[in-house]
Structure formats: C-alpha cells, structure tokens
Amino acid sequence: MSGVEDLDRHFREAVAGLRSTDGTNLQGGALDSRTALDLFDAQLESRHTDAAARWMQQQGRGYYTIGSSGHEGNAALALALRPTDPALLHYRSGAFYCARARQAGGVDAVRDMLLGVAAGADEPIAGGRHKVYGRRELAVVPQTSTISSHLPRAVGVAWSIARAKRLGTECAWPGDAVVCCSFGDASVNHSTAAGAINSACHAAYQGLPMPVLFVCEDNGLGISVPTPHDWVRRAYGNRPALAYFTADGCDPSAAFDAACEAVAHVRRHRQPAFLHLSMVRFLGHAGSDAEAAYRVPSEVAADLGRDPLLATARLLTTTGVLTRQQVLDRYDEVGGRVFAVAKEALESEPLTSAAQIAAPIAPRRPELVAAAARRTSEPPTVPVGEPVTVAQAITHTLADLLGSHPEMVVFGEDVGRKGGVYGLTRGLQRRFGTARVFDTLLDEQAILGLALGAGLSGLLPVAEIQYLAYLHNAEDQLRGEAATLQFFSQGQYRNPLVVRIAGYGYQRGFGGHFHNDNALGVLRDIPGLVIASPSRPDDAAAMLRTCVAAAEVDGTISAFVEPIALYHARDLHTEGDNAWLAAYPPPAQHVPIGRARTYGTGTDLTLVTFGNGLRISLRAAHRLEQQGIACRVVDLRWLAPLPVDDLLREAGATGRVLVVDETRRTGGVSEGVVTALVDAGFAGAVRRVASADSFVPLGQAAQLVLVSEDDVERAAAELLKSGPRADR
C-alpha cells in the first residue's frame, strides 16, 4: 500500500506548510465558503474510499481498485449541477458521487461505494454484481463503460427530455434538466465517443434541443499511453454547434467556475457543450498497474504538486475558512469514518446463487404482457381477417401500436419520408407526425443510443436497423449497455426497446454479404435479450405486439429479426396460390414469448426451423409427403428464449428431428436447438442442415452456401434410413 501511504504523507506534509490568513470569504469566483467545504468533504470521502478499497483488497474482500484519486475536482462539477440532472459517469467519479449525495441528502455515498468494492449483496444499486456509481434517488444512471459506450445513451436521454414534452408524455427528468456524461481523455478517440458527440452536434445544428454536457476528465493517460499535448482541445474546441469550456480540474475555483458556466449554457440554450477539465491520476490505473514501468519519477512528482485535494485545502486555509490543523483534523475524521464503513463492508453478505445473480436481467410476467398486448384504444388499421403479406402486417401493426401508445416513437435511417428501404414504414410519418416517426443520421450506434436514452427517459422506442450486417457496427449498445442496465441497477433503471432488423438471406436480384447476412450468434449469447423471428404475416403482427407489450411491462429488450426475402412473398407451393398470405389478426391476438408453432401432424419426422427455413421446410415436407413420409414442421418463432417445451413435445411425437437452420453451421441457431434436445434427454435421432460457414456472396452464388429444399430432402432421407424412431 506504499502508493496510498506516499500520497497520504505528501498531503500531510504539504498542508503543514500552507499559509493561513484571517479572511473569511472567497473572492473572485462563484465558489462560496459553504460550497467549498462541501466540495472538500466530498473530495476527502472519495480519496479515503480509494485507500480503503486497497486495504479491503489486502484483506481478501476488495474486488475493485480503479480509483478516483487525482480526479477529485469532479466534485465541483457535481455541485454546479442540480441533483435532479441525470448523470452518466466515468469510473473515476467518486468525488462527483459523494458531492451529489451531499446535495440530495439521505444517501451514504461511502457505504454505497465500499459495498460495491466488497461485492456485497445489500449494495443498493447493483446488489454486488459490479462496482458502479448509480442511484435512482440521485439521478445517477449506473454505467460500466470504460470506453465511452455510455455516450450514445446520454445523447438519447438529452433528446428525450424535449421530445417527451413535445409529445405530452411523462418524462423521468425535469423539463429543464441538463444531462451530464463524463469520460477520460483516451476515450475521446473511441468511435463511440466520436459518433455520440457528432450525433449531438448534428441534432443541435438542425435546431433540435440537445441539453447534454460532455465532460472530458483529461489526466493525460490512457492506462499507460500518453494523450498528445493539446489534442483534446484541437479535436473538440471548434466543432459546429458545440460550445467548448476548459479549466484546470485540479483548481477548485477554476473547475467550479467553468462547470457553472458550461451547465448554465446548456440549461439556457438547450444545446450541447464540451467541458474539458485537466486532471492528474494517482495510484496508477488500478491496483495491479505498475506505473514505474512507463512513468518517470519527475512526472509523478509534478502530478503530486497539482493534487486537487491539496489545492482545495490551500484555498480554504489561505482564505481563512479553515486553519491548517482544522484541515488535518477534517482529513483524519473523514478517514476514520470511511475505514469504519470499510470494516463493516468486509462483513457484508455476498451473492450466493446463480439465480439470485441473474434475477434482474430479464423479468418475465407473461400474464401482464398478455393483458398489455390486448389493450388497444384504436380500431385496427385494416379490417381483421384481410389477407396480408409479412411487410403489410408489420406496417399495419406499427400503425396500430402508434395509435394506442402515445409515448411510442419509430425511427431509423430512411424510415420517415421514404418509409423504409422496403416500404414498411411508408405513410406512418404522414399519419403520426415527424415527432413520432422520423429519420436519423447514418450511425447505428447513434440510433441504438437514442433508443436507450428514450426508453430510460419514459418513451417507448421502436428503432430500425436497416440490415442485420449493419447491427454489428453497434452490437455493444445492446450487449454492454441495454442488456446490462437492469442487471446493474436491480431493475431500478430499465431501457424498454424493440429493435426491428431486416435480415437473413435469399434475397433475389440483390444481396451479397451486407444485405444477405445470417449471423445471429452475436445476439443469441446476450443474456436476457429476446430474439423474435417471425416468418408468417399473422405471426409478424402478433409477435410485434408482444415485443412492444413486453417492453412496456417488463422493460424487455427485443431484437425483431424480419426475413427480407419473405416481406412481399404471397405464394407457397405454386405461383398464384397465395398460400403465404395470412389473415390480419385481431388486436387482442399476440404470441407469448418462447412459444413455437407447429404445422401438420405427421408422425415420421419433425422438421424444426425458423425464418426463411419455414417456407423451405413446408415446401420440402410437401414433397416428402408425396413420397409417403409424413412430417410435422415446427416454427420456433423465438430464437431466444428457445421454445424448449414445445420443441420437446414435437420431437417426441416422431422420435426423429431434422433441424433446418439458415444461419451458419458454426455459431448458428441449430447448435442451441440440438443442445436443448440433448440436455433434456431426448433419445431419438437428431440431424441438422445449416448454411455453410461462409459470408453470403452476390447473385446466384448465394444459393451455394445457403440451405436449400434439396438439402432438406436429402438429410431427411438419410435420417429416416438411420434406423427406427425412438420410443415416444
């Protein structure tokens, strides 16, 4: 613990040499004596909490040592804001959190932080799942980001404040709130930060309200890599529609003045601003970081001279607010209290079961979801029972849902005036207005971030990603941000969301990898994410209603994957048979999450499939039946969670299962299906056909890597030759 001891010794020796005066007031800035004392106390709590975390690690019960020492100037930022201003914070925001708790009252910030360090189950925000800064009472939204992946969400929150007011719907934040998000200097170079700041500027440039304050806490290092001198100012000091403020974050008066000015600008003009605070970093990046490997002693010594704790002590003594001895007494009193809390945290109970840990990820209340899906205040867009295609079913359902959910917004690239690349949102903007159906800029991270911020703020977002291949540019917004929010807040915060994604293969006359993408593996392993995969028009309508209802009731995050090749399909077996059309279902009809659909009652073979595979399987089953082989076809419909009970029932009905999987053989859906059968003890025969482990090429060559009807027939014949079915 030599680094902590050295920092403590330096502070004590430096305070002993400070000059005291008889003055009683601070002059020349916005920081008054009372605020300066609050700031100092928050800084002291944060500094001692860092020391306590390392002591707890030595005791075997400290699991997080990324500290805030050197960044305590961010307490000035907290005090410049209101306790109702939403904050999405950098992981070195200990002093901000302590200052915010002092502002709001009723929260012991030190206890919160040290229970997080100890992974204690009674820690009030994440319940021991991770050490985060967060509290609903403090309007602090928990983040685990180390690379600024929370910035797109912050932009979404800022956008939502004005949009909710415009729509007349309830918002989680005050109408004049400022959204604060903080991050490090290395993170400004990450594409997520660059995209989020760009999207805020893009909105503000068009005159849209965007009350977000980007705060770069610049300590000059990204772990061990130095940030070039003056790079941050050069990169962000002259951006269109982005006001730039800067100050020495180690100087309490300068930091507070700059923060007040920046906050006032955002609050008054409802436009974004960039606050650049220069800081220092003590105790390395984290407890395991050996700074001596990449920093020379003179650099460390220069940082010690800028210690923000010492700067505040100097301000208080030179203005006569405190004497040197009172500074040291206060330092020791706070330290004693912090270490007393640390000892208590050592005795806290940890999480004790996997079920307990996973409980907040994806709450499921199917009865309430069913009731919500049945609620409608508008007559259906088209008569119930009218034959529709998949595309028409989705369009009509979106219109029905917009009519019955005034808080719902639909957005994405090209969804507004154009009505989507495939026309699925055509006419919605004209009917419901540009405030509810609108185009975004071309940035999938920005689209999903907007959705996350909207859901967090009280709106009901239905976002569109134009193609599945484009989702991969922004997949961490689902994995790292959306799916973790309830997990790291025990359900106190949530971001209800439906993401419509055009996907899969089999497009004719177009395609190639970026428009015929069948990669679902990146979605299937996100805990709690629902993957809806409708194939038939009636299912598309009913499942979309379910996803929106689940978002409304449980905060569910759904990826609604739409088969492009089936959007406008009308026929099944022969041209003109219209057998792929289906009757538009009544508004009360929905499909429970995790329930499959079975076609046929054959007892020889069960075909299990989804997406385009349903059409392929039904056609193949028809041909097999002409050969005397009676099949039943199971459309999974939900790829996460898989409909295991339905799968087992239909597998047992024949004793032979052929999985028809249009995704890739490695990492595809069929791996999960076969595993579910094996895990459940299915004793029958199982085979699978899947697309090749290849990207999908252009034109007719795509058929060489995608599953075909002939593949299904051949595999079925081989499976039937392999022996009698198992006892059912």
Residue pairs with C-beta under 8 A, 6 or more apart in sequence:
1 51
1 54
1 55
1 58
3 282
3 283
3 284
4 50
4 51
4 54
4 55
4 283
7 47
7 69
7 282
7 283
7 304
7 307
8 51
10 304
10 307
11 307
11 309
11 310
11 313
11 331
12 328
12 331
14 307
14 310
14 313
15 310
15 313
15 317
15 324
15 327
15 328
15 331
16 324
16 328
18 313
18 314
18 317
18 318
18 324
18 327
19 317
19 318
20 317
20 318
20 320
20 323
20 324
21 317
21 318
21 319
21 320
22 320
23 318
23 319
23 320
24 33
24 319
24 320
24 321
25 32
25 33
25 319
26 32
26 33
26 36
26 253
26 315
26 319
26 321
27 319
28 253
29 253
29 254
29 256
29 257
30 256
30 257
30 260
31 39
31 76
31 252
31 253
31 256
31 257
31 315
33 319
33 321
35 79
35 256
36 252
36 312
36 315
36 316
36 321
37 316
37 321
37 322
38 79
38 99
38 102
38 103
39 75
39 76
39 79
39 99
39 252
39 256
39 312
40 252
40 309
40 312
40 313
40 316
40 330
41 98
41 102
41 330
41 334
42 72
42 75
42 78
42 95
42 96
42 98
42 99
42 102
42 109
43 72
43 75
43 95
43 98
43 308
43 309
43 312
44 309
44 330
44 331
44 334
44 335
45 94
45 95
45 98
45 109
45 110
45 334
45 338
46 68
46 69
46 72
46 75
46 94
46 95
46 97
46 98
47 68
47 69
47 72
47 95
47 309
48 110
48 334
48 335
48 338
48 339
49 67
49 68
49 94
49 98
49 110
49 113
49 114
49 338
50 67
50 68
50 69
50 94
50 283
51 335
51 338
52 114
52 117
52 338
52 339
52 341
52 342
53 62
53 64
53 65
53 67
53 113
53 114
53 117
53 287
53 342
54 62
54 65
54 67
54 283
54 287
55 62
55 339
55 342
56 62
56 114
56 117
56 118
56 342
56 345
56 346
57 63
57 65
57 287
59 346
61 118
61 345
61 346
62 117
62 118
63 117
63 118
63 119
63 131
64 116
64 117
64 131
65 117
65 286
65 287
65 288
66 91
66 92
66 285
66 286
67 92
67 94
67 282
67 283
67 286
68 74
68 92
68 93
68 94
68 95
69 281
69 282
69 283
70 92
70 219
70 250
70 279
70 280
70 281
70 282
70 283
70 303
70 307
70 308
71 92
71 93
71 94
71 95
71 217
71 219
71 249
71 279
71 280
71 281
71 308
72 94
72 95
72 308
72 309
72 312
73 95
73 249
73 250
73 251
73 252
73 255
73 277
73 279
73 308
74 90
74 92
74 93
74 95
74 96
74 182
74 215
74 217
74 249
74 277
75 95
75 96
75 98
75 99
76 99
76 249
76 252
76 255
76 256
76 259
77 96
77 180
77 182
77 215
77 255
77 259
77 275
77 277
78 87
78 95
78 96
78 97
78 99
78 100
78 103
79 99
79 103
79 256
79 259
80 256
80 259
80 260
80 262
80 263
81 87
81 100
81 178
81 180
81 259
81 263
82 103
82 174
82 177
82 178
83 100
83 103
83 104
83 138
83 139
84 139
84 173
84 174
84 177
85 139
85 173
85 177
85 178
85 179
85 180
85 263
86 139
86 140
86 141
86 157
86 172
86 173
86 177
86 179
86 180
87 96
87 100
87 138
87 139
87 140
87 141
87 179
87 180
87 181
87 182
88 140
88 141
88 143
88 150
88 151
88 153
88 154
88 157
88 179
88 180
88 181
88 182
89 96
89 97
89 133
89 140
89 143
89 180
89 181
89 182
90 143
90 182
90 183
90 184
90 215
90 217
91 133
91 143
91 145
91 146
92 184
92 217
92 281
93 133
93 182
94 113
94 133
96 133
96 182
97 109
97 112
97 113
97 133
97 138
97 140
98 109
98 110
100 109
100 138
100 140
101 107
101 108
101 109
101 112
101 135
101 138
102 109
104 137
104 138
106 137
107 135
107 137
107 138
108 341
110 337
110 338
110 341
111 341
111 344
111 345
112 123
112 124
112 125
112 135
113 131
113 133
114 338
114 341
114 342
114 345
115 122
115 123
115 124
115 128
115 345
115 348
116 123
116 125
116 126
116 128
116 130
116 131
116 132
117 131
117 345
118 128
118 345
118 346
118 348
118 350
119 128
119 129
119 131
119 350
119 351
120 128
120 345
120 348
120 349
120 350
121 127
121 128
121 348
121 349
121 350
121 351
121 352
121 356
122 128
122 348
122 349
123 348
124 135
125 132
125 134
125 135
125 142
125 488
125 489
125 490
125 492
126 132
126 134
126 142
126 487
126 488
126 489
126 490
127 351
127 360
127 490
128 348
128 350
128 351
129 351
129 357
129 487
129 488
130 144
130 488
132 142
132 143
132 144
132 488
133 140
133 142
133 143
134 140
134 141
134 142
134 143
134 488
134 489
134 492
134 493
136 489
136 492
136 493
139 173
141 150
141 153
141 157
141 456
141 485
141 489
141 493
142 485
142 488
142 489
142 493
143 150
144 480
144 484
144 488
145 183
145 480
145 481
146 187
147 187
147 190
147 192
147 193
148 183
148 187
148 188
148 190
148 192
148 193
148 196
149 192
149 476
149 477
149 480
149 481
150 181
150 183
150 481
151 181
151 183
151 192
151 193
151 196
151 197
151 214
151 449
152 192
152 195
152 196
152 199
152 445
152 446
152 448
152 449
152 450
152 452
152 453
152 477
152 481
153 449
153 452
153 453
153 456
153 477
153 481
153 495
154 179
154 180
154 181
154 196
154 212
154 214
154 449
154 453
155 196
155 199
155 200
155 203
155 210
155 212
155 446
155 449
155 450
155 453
156 449
156 450
156 451
156 452
156 453
156 454
156 456
156 457
157 173
157 179
157 212
157 453
157 456
157 457
158 179
158 200
158 209
158 210
158 211
158 212
158 272
158 453
159 203
159 208
159 209
159 210
159 450
159 453
159 454
160 171
160 173
160 453
160 454
160 456
160 457
160 458
160 459
161 171
161 173
161 175
161 177
161 179
161 209
161 211
161 457
162 208
162 209
162 211
162 270
163 409
163 435
163 454
163 459
164 170
164 171
164 407
164 457
164 458
164 459
165 171
165 175
166 435
167 406
167 407
167 409
167 435
167 436
167 459
168 406
169 406
169 407
169 458
169 459
170 407
170 458
171 457
171 458
172 456
172 457
172 458
173 179
173 457
176 267
177 211
178 211
178 212
178 213
178 263
178 266
178 267
179 211
179 212
179 213
180 212
180 213
180 215
181 212
181 213
181 214
181 215
182 215
182 216
182 217
183 193
183 214
183 215
183 216
183 217
184 216
184 217
184 218
184 219
184 222
185 216
185 217
185 218
185 219
185 220
185 221
185 222
185 227
185 231
185 232
186 221
186 222
186 223
186 225
186 227
187 193
187 222
188 194
188 216
188 232
188 235
188 236
191 445
192 445
192 476
195 443
195 445
195 446
196 445
196 446
196 449
197 214
197 236
197 239
197 242
197 272
197 274
198 443
198 446
199 441
199 443
199 446
199 449
199 450
200 210
200 212
200 214
200 242
200 272
201 239
201 240
201 241
201 242
201 272
202 441
203 210
204 210
204 241
204 242
204 271
204 272
205 240
205 241
209 270
209 271
210 270
210 271
210 272
211 266
211 267
211 270
211 271
211 272
212 266
212 272
212 273
213 262
213 263
213 266
213 272
213 273
213 275
214 236
214 272
214 273
214 274
214 275
215 275
215 277
216 232
216 236
216 274
216 275
216 276
216 277
217 249
217 277
217 279
218 227
218 232
218 249
218 276
218 277
218 278
218 279
219 278
219 279
219 280
219 281
220 226
220 227
220 278
220 280
220 281
221 227
221 281
221 285
223 285
223 289
224 285
224 289
224 293
224 294
232 276
233 244
233 246
233 276
236 242
236 244
236 274
236 276
237 244
237 246
237 274
237 276
238 244
239 274
241 271
241 272
242 272
242 273
242 274
243 262
243 265
243 266
243 269
243 271
243 272
243 273
243 274
244 273
244 274
244 276
245 258
245 261
245 262
245 265
245 273
245 274
245 275
245 276
246 258
246 275
246 276
246 277
246 278
247 254
247 255
247 257
247 258
247 259
247 275
247 276
247 277
247 278
248 254
248 255
248 277
248 278
248 306
249 255
249 277
249 278
249 279
249 308
250 278
250 279
250 280
250 306
250 307
250 308
250 311
251 308
251 311
252 308
252 311
252 312
252 315
253 315
255 277
258 275
258 277
259 275
262 273
262 275
265 271
265 273
266 272
266 273
279 308
280 303
280 306
280 307
280 308
281 303
282 303
282 304
282 307
284 290
284 291
291 300
313 322
313 327
315 321
316 322
316 327
317 323
317 324
317 327
322 330
351 357
358 527
360 486
360 487
360 489
360 490
360 491
361 483
361 486
361 487
361 527
361 528
362 486
362 527
362 528
362 529
362 530
362 554
362 556
363 486
363 491
363 554
363 555
364 554
364 593
365 553
365 554
366 592
366 593
368 553
368 554
369 546
369 549
369 550
369 553
369 554
369 590
369 592
369 593
370 549
370 590
370 592
372 549
372 552
372 553
373 545
373 546
373 548
373 549
373 588
373 590
374 587
374 588
374 590
375 404
376 400
376 403
376 404
376 587
376 588
377 403
377 404
378 400
378 403
378 404
380 396
380 400
380 584
380 586
380 587
381 395
381 396
381 399
381 400
381 403
382 388
382 392
382 396
382 584
383 584
384 583
384 584
384 585
384 586
384 587
385 583
385 584
386 583
386 584
387 578
387 581
387 582
387 583
387 584
388 396
388 537
388 541
388 581
388 582
388 583
388 584
389 537
389 567
389 568
389 569
389 570
389 580
389 581
390 534
390 535
390 536
390 537
390 540
390 562
390 563
390 566
390 567
390 568
390 569
391 422
391 423
391 424
391 567
391 568
392 537
392 584
393 537
393 538
393 540
393 541
393 582
393 584
394 424
394 500
394 540
394 541
394 544
394 562
395 423
395 424
395 425
395 426
395 427
395 428
396 541
396 584
397 540
397 541
397 544
397 545
398 410
398 424
398 425
398 428
398 462
398 544
399 427
399 428
399 431
399 432
400 545
400 587
401 408
401 462
401 544
401 545
401 548
402 408
402 410
402 428
402 431
402 432
402 436
402 437
403 432
405 460
405 548
405 552
407 458
407 459
407 460
408 436
408 459
408 460
408 461
408 462
408 548
409 435
409 436
409 437
409 438
409 454
409 459
409 460
409 461
409 462
410 425
410 428
410 436
410 437
410 438
410 462
410 463
410 464
411 437
411 438
411 439
411 440
411 447
411 450
411 451
411 461
411 462
411 463
411 464
412 420
412 439
412 440
412 447
412 463
412 464
412 465
412 466
412 500
413 439
413 440
413 441
413 442
413 447
413 464
413 466
414 420
414 421
414 439
414 466
415 425
415 428
415 429
415 437
415 438
415 439
415 464
416 425
416 429
416 434
416 437
416 438
416 439
417 429
417 439
418 426
418 439
419 425
419 426
419 427
419 428
419 429
420 426
420 464
421 466
421 502
422 502
422 564
422 567
422 568
424 500
424 562
424 567
425 437
425 464
428 437
429 437
429 438
440 446
440 447
440 450
443 474
444 465
444 470
444 471
444 473
444 474
444 477
445 473
445 474
445 477
447 463
447 464
447 465
447 474
448 463
448 465
448 474
448 477
448 478
448 481
448 482
448 499
449 477
449 481
450 461
450 463
451 461
451 463
451 495
451 497
451 499
452 477
452 481
452 482
452 485
452 495
452 497
453 495
454 460
454 461
455 461
455 494
455 495
455 496
455 497
455 551
455 555
456 485
456 493
456 494
456 495
460 496
460 548
460 551
460 552
461 496
461 497
461 498
462 498
462 499
462 500
462 548
463 497
463 498
463 499
463 500
464 499
464 500
464 501
464 502
465 471
465 474
465 499
465 500
465 501
465 502
466 502
467 501
467 502
467 503
467 514
467 515
467 517
468 501
468 502
468 503
468 504
468 517
468 518
468 519
468 520
468 561
469 513
469 514
469 515
469 517
469 519
470 514
471 499
471 501
471 522
472 519
472 522
475 522
475 523
478 499
478 523
478 526
478 529
478 557
478 559
479 522
479 526
481 495
482 495
482 497
482 529
482 557
483 526
483 527
483 528
483 529
483 557
485 493
485 494
485 495
486 493
486 494
486 528
486 555
487 527
487 528
491 555
494 555
495 555
495 557
496 551
496 552
496 554
496 555
496 556
496 557
497 551
497 556
497 557
497 558
498 544
498 547
498 548
498 551
498 558
498 560
499 557
499 558
499 559
499 560
500 560
500 562
501 559
501 560
501 561
501 562
502 562
502 564
503 517
503 518
503 520
503 561
503 562
503 563
503 564
504 516
504 517
504 518
504 561
504 563
504 564
504 565
504 611
504 612
504 662
505 511
505 516
505 517
505 518
505 565
505 612
505 662
505 691
505 696
505 702
505 706
506 516
506 563
506 564
506 565
506 612
506 662
506 702
506 706
507 515
507 516
507 564
507 565
508 565
511 696
511 698
511 699
511 702
512 696
512 697
512 698
512 702
513 695
513 696
513 697
515 564
516 696
516 702
517 696
518 662
518 663
518 664
518 668
518 691
518 696
518 706
519 663
519 664
519 667
520 531
520 561
520 639
520 663
520 668
520 669
521 663
521 664
521 667
521 668
523 529
523 531
523 559
523 639
523 640
524 531
524 639
524 640
524 669
524 672
526 640
528 557
529 557
529 558
529 559
529 640
530 547
530 550
530 556
530 557
530 558
530 559
530 593
530 638
530 640
530 641
531 558
531 559
531 561
531 638
531 639
531 640
532 543
532 544
532 546
532 547
532 558
532 559
532 560
532 561
532 637
532 638
532 639
533 561
533 563
533 610
533 611
533 636
533 637
533 638
533 639
534 540
534 543
534 544
534 560
534 562
534 563
534 637
535 563
535 566
535 610
535 611
535 612
535 613
535 614
535 615
535 635
535 637
536 580
536 582
536 597
536 614
536 635
537 580
537 581
537 582
537 584
538 582
538 583
538 584
538 585
538 589
539 582
539 591
539 597
539 635
539 637
540 562
541 584
541 585
541 589
542 585
542 589
542 590
542 591
543 560
543 590
543 591
543 637
544 560
545 587
545 589
545 590
546 590
546 591
546 592
546 593
547 556
547 558
547 560
549 590
550 556
550 558
550 593
551 557
551 558
556 593
561 611
561 639
563 611
563 612
565 612
566 580
566 611
566 612
566 615
569 580
569 615
570 578
570 580
570 581
571 577
571 578
571 579
571 580
572 579
572 580
572 615
572 618
572 619
573 579
573 619
573 622
580 615
591 597
591 637
593 638
593 641
594 638
594 641
594 642
594 643
594 644
595 637
595 638
595 643
595 646
596 634
596 635
596 636
596 637
596 638
596 643
596 646
596 647
596 650
597 634
597 635
597 637
598 632
598 633
598 634
598 635
598 646
598 650
599 618
599 621
599 632
599 633
599 634
599 635
600 621
600 630
600 631
600 632
600 633
601 630
601 632
602 621
602 625
602 629
602 630
602 631
602 632
602 654
603 630
603 632
603 653
603 654
604 629
604 630
604 631
604 654
604 656
604 720
604 725
605 624
605 629
605 630
605 631
605 632
605 654
605 656
605 657
605 658
605 716
605 719
605 720
606 631
606 632
606 633
606 634
606 650
606 651
606 653
606 654
606 656
606 657
606 658
607 617
607 620
607 621
607 631
607 632
607 633
607 634
607 658
607 660
607 712
607 716
608 634
608 636
608 647
608 650
608 651
608 657
608 658
608 659
608 660
608 673
609 616
609 617
609 633
609 634
609 635
609 636
609 659
609 660
609 661
609 662
610 635
610 636
610 637
610 639
610 662
610 669
611 662
612 662
613 660
613 661
613 662
613 707
614 633
614 635
616 660
616 662
616 707
616 708
616 709
616 712
617 633
617 660
617 712
618 633
619 709
620 660
620 709
620 712
620 713
620 716
621 631
621 632
621 633
623 709
623 713
624 631
624 713
624 716
625 631
629 716
629 720
631 716
632 650
632 653
632 654
634 646
634 647
634 650
636 642
636 643
636 647
636 669
636 673
637 643
639 669
639 672
642 672
642 673
642 676
644 676
644 680
647 673
647 676
647 677
648 676
648 677
648 680
648 682
651 657
651 677
651 682
651 684
652 682
652 684
652 728
653 728
654 684
654 725
654 728
655 684
655 685
655 724
655 725
655 726
655 727
655 728
656 684
656 685
656 686
656 719
656 720
656 725
657 677
657 682
657 684
657 685
657 686
657 687
658 686
658 687
658 688
658 689
658 712
658 715
658 716
658 719
659 670
659 673
659 674
659 686
659 687
659 688
659 689
659 690
660 688
660 689
660 707
660 712
661 668
661 669
661 670
661 673
661 688
661 689
661 690
661 691
661 707
662 690
662 691
662 706
662 707
663 669
663 670
663 690
663 691
664 690
664 691
664 692
664 693
664 694
665 688
665 690
665 691
665 692
665 693
666 693
668 690
668 691
670 688
670 690
673 688
674 686
674 688
677 686
678 686
682 726
683 726
683 727
684 725
684 726
685 719
685 722
685 723
685 725
685 726
687 715
687 718
687 719
688 715
689 707
689 711
689 712
689 715
690 707
691 705
691 706
691 707
692 704
692 705
692 706
694 705
696 702
696 705
696 706
697 704
697 705
